[in-house]
Amino acid sequence: MQAEQLKNLIVNALEDVKAQDVSVVDVRDRTSVTDFMVLASGTSNRHVKSLADSVVVDAKEQGVRVNSVEGGGGSDWILVDMGDVVVHVMLPATREFYDLERFWRDAPDVGAAGSE
């Protein structure tokens, strides 16, 4: 699956379980580690886990390999590494504190739907 398709699959998986403030950052010209970063917020630790689980389940159903999942259970930040796309699901306070978007401010924000 191409990076663009994977990004769209992830955004849909997050939106299906009511993720908040979904943001997609195109980092292809900024790093060789990944093509896109998807950030989303959940309303509780349980919601954060449900969001990450939705991404993993939908990806596996499409035959996409999930490299790793960091965090879980009662975590306020779960990272899902899918190679071409890295997903960060956090509680709003955690997201605000770490402000990952600031590292990529000059990278194009392609929005939740992935269209520029």
C-alpha positions, -999 to +999 in steps of 0.1 A: +000+000+000+013+034-010+019+061+017-010+082+005-034+053+007-021+043+041-025+078+054-061+079+042-068+045+058-054+058+091-074+090+090-106+071+083-099+046+111-094+075+135-125+093+123-146+061+126-140+061+164-144+099+168-108+111+171-105+148+178-083+173+161-068+150+135-038+165+118-017+151+089+018+165+084+037+157+052+073+153+063+086+136+031+110+165+023+121+169+059+131+133+070+138+099+056+122+082+086+086+085+075+064+102+049+035+114+070+028+120+107-007+117+118-017+133+151-050+129+169-065+135+203-087+113+224-110+123+253-097+098+278-070+071+282-095+045+271-104+066+240-067+070+231-063+032+233-095+027+212-082+051+185-048+033+183-065-001+183-088+010+154-058+021+133-040-013+140-071-034+133-080-015+100-044-017+088-041-054+095-074-061+077-059-044+046-027-065+049-006-036+062+022-045+086+024-026+118+060-022+128+054-014+165+030+001+190+044+021+219+023+029+249-010+013+257-033+005+286-037+036+306-012+056+286-019+092+276+002+088+244+003+059+220+026+058+190+018+034+161+047+030+137+036+018+102+068+028+084+055+053+058+032+068+084+037+073+121+006+079+142+006+097+175-026+095+195-026+116+227-047+132+254-051+169+246-030+180+276-001+157+265-004+169+229-002+205+240+027+198+263+049+180+238+036+201+208+051+178+182+036+200+155+061+227+164+090+206+151+074+204+117+059+239+115+075+245+081+062+212+067+029+212+048-001+204+070-023+185+047-052+185+071-074+156+083-085+145+049-051+147+035-058+173+008-036+203+005 
